[in-house]
Amino acid sequence: MSEFTVGESDFLLDGRPVRLLSGALHYFRVHEEHWRHRLAMLRAMGLNCVETYVPWNLHRPVPGGCRDVPALGRFLDAVREAGLWAIVRPGPYICAEWENGGLPPWVTGEPGMRVRTRDARYLSHVEHWFHQLMPEIVPRQIDRGGPVVLVQVENEYGSYGSDTGYLEELAALLRAEGVTVPLFTSDGPEDHMLTGGSLPGVLATVNFGSHAREAFATLRRHRPEGPLMCMEFWCGWFDHWAGEHVARDPAEAAKALREILECGASVNLYMAHGGTSFGGWAGANRGGTLHEGPLEPDVTSYDYDAPVDEYGRPTEKFWRFRDVLADHHDGPLPELPPPPASLGLPAEVALDGFASLGDVLEALGGEETVAPVPPTFEELDVTRGLVRYEVDVPGPRQPYPLALRGLRDLAVVYVDGERAGVLTEEEPRLEEPVAGPARVELWVESLGRVSYGPRFGEAKGITGGILHERQYLHGVRARGLDLDAFSGGVAKVGFGALPEEGAAGLYRGTVLVRGAGDARLELPGRTRGFVWINGFGLGRYWSVGPQRSLYVPGPVLREGENEVWVLELQETDPDRPALRLLPV
């Protein structure tokens, strides 16, 4: 057993000064069979610690039920076996470019709920969640023989609010649940963020990507004593759909890392290994300097231009960081572990079945709701996926513009069964007017809930109404298709022959694998949707880029025949090439 404490200027392990050289690696973005390889890669880079968030919504997507909370405990056991310390950031809010910042939509969508404040109902939900989660953390603290040395109170709260009483409630809750290692907060190196997000008696850390000396000088104005730590050194960045791929020069990033260490500070590389937002869990941002602008959905890959790439391979940044970190180690660094197996031979996916979106909704969707105005995703208990809204335009009447108020994300519109257009927040009106009578279908897809900024927690779907000219159309029929419905398989779906046109719907197929191992799936000619292989959700694809293929972890594949499902949400090129599995 050891004691890890916060001294006047250093972290102390049994009274001895130590420096945390940490790297972020989210256990939920890495296949469990790859955890040990990725942890060994962090050690080989020169790190002595790993940091992870914990996504509340992944483990508790619906009220009253939990999904594999022990995964965190298994990960922390793997951390200890790898000879690393651990920093745990349990939230309840995590950001992380993760759906809804990690909070379940059944919490943020509860009427009148005031999340990330002292709202009694919200704190009650948090208390119940922490009571379920902390048994995975508390026995694995360093003073009980485990690897956990630090636990975070909330996350970048100073970028969101100023209710420090809320932070005090969370800190007290963590202590009451048995957390004995030091607590900390992390915020941007700005005065308003540090005053809003830090707590007396709790270690304050800062997040930045450069200018370490200036950032630590700001922190010192607020905290004259205590260890200096950059809790998030942004050594790369994430991508948005329809945006450019973001990359950071390895030499410049290594120079910034060296500056942090020259300040005598501890550091956490964000990210050391980004991984993948499998299962459609990627979040979204709002554009603009104050994060109030257009929706910017995050791609499935969370490669983050990290030193260990999405496939677990060392990059140039890895080697440059290793050179910097080697100066802070006694003796040589560990050798790199053997890489995971890669797919032996390329393979094509043979599609053999198709079901329309309507048929899939009938087989796997929720109950239909009829309401005066369109219900939100939250009201329909849809976490990730899509909702079909149906409404009738009375008639006879002249052609008038049809528009959506409060549309979130994207809607594919059909009028009397014919596709009429694709609507977005920025373009919420059909180009061609609609005459009555007519039947209108609107398939609204969530492109990811906002994970950061003042519009975090906003509802999904059509949040205002459906307008014909200036008149609201009432009697809206709505039915949701949650991605979690696919976890039970597609046996209930009635598949038919492949369509002659590239129709929207669920395509079923197989791929014959020789030499199972890590692969990437290419989807030429496909527009937008989701893919599963052997029931494992790879995530969203979208032809707008910049991401062009999906990562397939080797443990998902098996020798011989593998089942593939492709949920295409928009018409595709009928002459499209076949889907292909390629070695990484």
N, C-alpha and C positions, 0 to 999 in steps of 0.2 A: 504494500500500500504506500502511496506517495501523497504528498500535499502540494497542490499547485495554488499559488497565491499571487496577488497583485502587490508589488512593492512600490517604493517611492519613485523609482525610475525604471524598474525591470519587472518582468515576470520571474517568479521564484519557484523552483522545484525543490522541495525539501530545503528551502533556504538558499539555494544556489541560483544565480542569475541564468536564465535561459532565454533564447530568442525563438519565437515561433516562425518557422518558414513553412507556410501553409499553402495549400492549393484547393480551390473549389472543385468538387466532383459530386454531382447530384446522383445519389443511388437510384433514384426513380427515372433517370434519363440514361441508364446503362443497364443492359441485360445482366441479371444476377450472376450468370456464369462467367461474365467478363469482369466482375468487380475486382477480383484478385490481380488480374493482369493490369488493369488501370491503376490500382494502388501501387503495384510494383513499378509502374512507369513513373509515378510521382516520386517515389523513393529514389529511383535512378536519376531523376532530374535534380535531386539535391534537397528535397523537401522532407520535413520531419512531422508534418501534420496535414490533415485533410479537413475540409469544411463542407458541410452539406446543409441545405434547407430541408424542411419537412412540409409537404403539401397536404393540408387538411382536406381539401376537396377530393384528392385522389383516394385517400384512405377512408373518407366518410362522404361519399357522393350523395347519399340520401339520409334523411333523419333516421336515427335509431339503428343504423347498420354500419359495420366497419368492414374494411377490405384490407387484409394483409398488413395491419399495423406492425406486426413483428418483423417485417422487412427491414425496418430501421435498425432493430436490434441485431439482426443477422449481418447487416452492413457494418455496424460498429464492432461486432466480433471479428469480421474480416479485417477491419482497420487495425485492431489490436494484434492480430496474427501477422499483419504486414509490418509491425514495428513502428506504427505511426500514432501520433496523438490525434484527437478529433475535436473540432469545434462544431456545435450543433446550433442551428438557427430554426427553432420550432415555430416561429411565427407569433400569433396566428396568421398574420399577413407576411408574405415572403417576397412579392413581386416576381423576380426570377424569370420574367417573360413567360410566365406560366398562366394558364387560364384563370382569370379572376383574381390574380395575385395570390392564389392558393386558398381563398375562401370559398366555401360551397355556395352555389347560387341560392340554395334554400335558406341560407342565412342572410345574404345581401339582399335577396328578393322579398324578405318578410316585410309586410306593410308597416311603415313607421319605424323600421329598424335603423339605428344610428351606429353603424359599424365603426370600429377604431376610436371609440369614445367610451365614457363610463356608463353608457346605456345599460341598464340592469339586465335586459333580455339578452343583449349581445354578450355581456360578460358571463352570463349563465351558460350560454352555448360554449364559450371558450373554456370555462371551468370544466364542463363535462368532457370536452375534447382532450384537454390537458390531463384529466384524470385517466383517460384511456391511453394517452401517449407516453406519459412520464415513466411508466414501468419499463419502457424500452430504453430510457436514458439513465434514470437514477441509478440502477445497479451497475451501470457501465461507466460511472464516473471514476476519475483517477484515484480518489481516496477510497475506492472499493475495489481497486485492482483493474479497472477498465481504462479506456483511452480518452474519455471525455474530459477536457480541461477547461472549456468555456461554453457558456450557454447564452444565447442572445435574448434580450427583451425586445419583442416586436422587430421591426425592420425599417430603417430609414424613415422613422416617424416624423422627423423634422421636415421632410419634404411634403408631408401631408397635413399635419395638424399641430396643435399646441396644447392639447389636453394632457399635461404631464401627470395629472392625477390618474389618468388611464394607465400610463406606464407604471406608476406606483402600484396600481392594482395588479397588473400583470407580474411585476417583480415579486410581489407578496404571494401571488398564486404559485409561481414557480418554486419559491422557498417552501410554501406549505406542502407542495407535492413531493418535496425531498431533494430539490436541487441544492447542493452544497458548494459546488465549484463556483468561481467568480462569474458574475453576470456582466453583460456588456451591452452597449448600444452602438449603432453605426449610422453615420449621417454624412452628408456632403460637408466639405470644409467651408461652410458659410455660417455667419453669425446667427441668422434666423433659424437655420436648420439645427445647429447645435443647441440653441436655447430651447427650441421646440421639441427636440428629440432625445436630449440627455437627461440623466437623473443624478442628483447628489448621491455619492457613495457607490455609484455604479460606473465601472470603467467606460469611458467614451472613446470610440475609435472613429476614423474618418475613411471615406471612400473617394477615390480619384484615379485618374489615369496618368497624370504628369504633375510637374511642379511640386514635388514632395516637400521641399523646404518651406514654401509658402503655405502649403496645406497644414503642415505640422505647427507652423508659427501661429496659424489661426486656432488650432486646437489648444495650443499652450496658453493662449489668452483666456480660454475657458477653463482649462485644466492645467494649472502650473505643475502638478505632480502626476505621477503614474506613468506606466509604459506607453511609448508611442507605438501605434499600430495602424497600418492601412488595412482595413478589413476587406476592402475590395479594390485591388489594383487592377484596373480595367486594361488588361494587356491585349484585348481584342474587342470585338463588338458583335452584335447580332444583326440578322438580316430581316427585311420585310418583303412580303410578296409585292411584286411589281417594282421593287427598288433595285439598287445596285448592290452587288456583293461588297461587304465591308472587310477591309484587311488593314493591318497595322504593320509597318515596317519592323522586321525583327530586330535590327540593330538599334533602332530608336527605342523600341520597347525595352530592350536589355539595358540601355542607358538609363531609362527611367527607373527600372528595378534597382540598378546599382545606386542611384541617388537615394532611394528609400533606405537601403541598407547602410549607406554612408551616414544617414541621420541617426543610426543606432536603433532603428525601428524594427518591429516585427512586421510581417507582411502576409497577406493571403492573396494568391493569384486568382483573379476572377476573369475567365475560368482557366483552371489548369487543364481540365478535359471537359468539354461542354456536353458531348453526347447528343441525344436525340429526344425530341418531344413526341414520343410514340403515342398512338391512340387518339390523336386529335387534341392533345392537351396544350398545344402552343397557344399563347395568349395574344394580346394585341396592345398597341399603343395609340395614343392620340397625337397627331402632329402639332407643330407650333411650339414656340418657346415656353408657353405655359401649359402645354399638353391639353389644349381644348379644341384642337383642329380636327382634320379628317382622320378616319380610322386607318391605322396602319397595322394590318395583321402580320404576325410573325410567322416565318417559314417553319417547316417541321424540323429541319436540321438546327441543332444548337451547337454547331461546330465552334462558333464564337472566334474563329481564327486563333484558337488556343494552341499552346505549345504541343499538346497531345491532341491530334485531330479527331474527328468524329469516328474514324475507324480504329482509333487507338494507336496510330502511328506517330513517331516523333517527327516534328517539323524543324525547319531551320531555327525557329524561335525556341524550340526545346533545347537545341544544342547551345544556343547563345545564353539562354537562362542557366543551363547547367554549368557553363563556364563561370558565370557570375556567382552562382550559389556554391560552387566548389571552394571559393575563397573563404567560405564561412563554415567549413567542415574540417574536422581532424581526420586525415587519412583519405584514401580514395573513395569515390562514390560507388554505389553498387552498379553492377552491369545491368543492361537492359534485359528484361525477361524475353523469352521466346514469343514471337507474335502469335496471335490466334490463327487458326487455320483459315485459309481463304478458299472460296469456291473453286473446285477443281476445273470445271469446264463451263463455258457459257451455255445457257439454255433458254429456249423460247417457251412462253406460256401459251398453251393451247386452250382457247376459250370454247366451251361446249354448251353453255346455257345462258339464258337471259330472262329477267323479270322486270317489268316496268316499275317505275317509282311508286305508282299507285298500288301495284300488287305487293311490293315490298312493305309499303306502309300498312296495307291490310293485314299482312302476316306478322309484322314485328312492331308495329306502331302502338301508341297508347290509345286510350279511349277518345272518341270525338267529343269535343265541347262546342256548344252553341252559345254565343254571347252577343250582346248588342254591339260591342266593339271588339277588335282583335285582342285575344289574350296574349300575354307575353310568354316567352319561353319559360320563365320562372313559374308562371301560373300553370303551365302545362307540365311542369317537372321535367323539362328537357335541359340537360346539362350541356351536351355537345351534340350537334346534329342539325336537324332541320325540322321545319313545321310547314305543313300545307294549310293555307288559309283558303276557304272558298266563300264566295259571296255572289249574290245575284244582282244584276243591274235590272231594275224594273223597266217595263216598256208598255207600249211603244214610247220612245223618246229619241231625240236627235243625238248625233254623235257629240260627245263631250270629252274633254281630257279626263283621264283616270290617273290619280296620283296617290301617293302614300305619305301620310304624316307620321314623323317619328320612326321611319324605317331605320333599323340598325343592320348594317352589313349589306346583304345582297338578296334580291328577289328575282326569280325567273317566273315570268308571267305568261299564262295561257288564257286566251279568250275563246270560249266555245271549242276547246280542245286544240287550238292552233297557237303555237308560240307567238307571242306579241312583243316580247322584248325582255331585257334584263335591266332592273332598276337598282340604284344604289342610293346611299345617303345624299350624294352630291347631285344625282340625276334621278329624282324620285317620281318622274312623270313619264308615262308612255308617249312615244313620238306620235303614234296614230290615235285619234280619238275613238271612243267606244260608244256604239249605239245600243239602245236597249230594245227588247230584252236580250240579256247575255249572261252567260255563266263565266265567272272569272276565278281562275286558280292562281295562287301566288305561293311558290315554293321558296320559303325564306331560309337561308342557311346562315348559321352563326360562323363567322370567320375568326372567332376567338374573343373572349371577354377581355376588356381593358385591364391591364395589370399594374398600371402606375398613373399617378396624377389625380387631379380632382374629379375626373369622371370614372375612376375606378368603381366597380360595383354596379354600373348602370345596367338596366334591363336589356334583354335581347328580344328580337322579333319586330313586330309592328307595334310601336309603343304609343301611337297617336290614333290613327284611323285610316279608313279607305275612303277617298273622296272621288265623287263623280261630279265634275264641275265644282260647285262649292258645297255640294250636299254629301253628308256622310251616308255611306251604305251600311245598314245594320243587318242583324241576323247572320253574323259571321260564324262559319263552321271551321273549326281548327282541330288539327290532329298532329301530334309530334312523333318524330322518329329519332330516338336517342341512339347515339353510337354504342352505348352500353348494351343495347338490345342485341347486337351482333355477337356479344361474348358467349351467348348460349347456342351459337350456330345458326345456320340458315335452313334447317330441315323443314321448317314450316313454309318456306317460300316455294311457290310453284314455278319452276323454271320451264321455259319453252325454248324454241329455236332462236338462234341469233338473229337480230333484226337486219334487214337489208341496209337500212340507214344507220348512222351512228347515233342511236337514240340514247337518251338519259335513262338510267336504270342500273340494276345490279347484274354484273357479268360474272359468271362462274367458270372456272377453268382449272387446269392442272399444269404443273411444271415438273419435268423429270430431272432429278438432280443426281449428278455423279461427282462425288467428292464434296460433301456438304461442308460449308464454311462461310465466313463472312462474304456478303455479296452486296451489290446495289441493283435496284430494279429500275430499268428505264421504261418510260411510258410514252413513246412517241405518238403524236396525234391525239392524245387524250387532253381534255380541257381542264376539268377540275373535279376532285372527288377524294375518295379514301380507298386504301388497299389493306387487305388482310391476307396473310399467308399462314396456313394451318391455324387459323383463328387468332393469330397475333396481329394487332393493329399497328401497321407501319406508320400511319399518319396521313396527312393531307398532301396531295400533289396539285399543281396548278401550272398551266402552261405559260402564265405571265412571268415565271422565273422570279428571282435568279436561280432558285434550286431546280435542278433538272433531273434528279433521280432520288430514290428513297433508299436509305440504308437498311439492309436485311441482316440482323445478327445471325451468325452461324448457328447458334443453338436453336433458332427457330426452324431451321431446315432439317430435313431428314433424307437419308439416302433413298432414292427411288421417287415415288410419286408424292407430290405436295399439292394441297388444295389452295387455290387462289380465288379471292373475291375482290371485284373492283366495283365500287359504288360511284358511277359517273353521274354527276349532277347537272350536266349540261350536254347538249348534243356535241358529238365529236366528228372528226373527219372519217367518213365511211371507208376510205381507202387507207386507213392508218396502218402502219406496220405493226407487227406483233410486239407484245411486251417481252422484254429480255432481262434475264438474270445474268449479271456479269461479275467476274472476280473483282475484288477491291484492289 
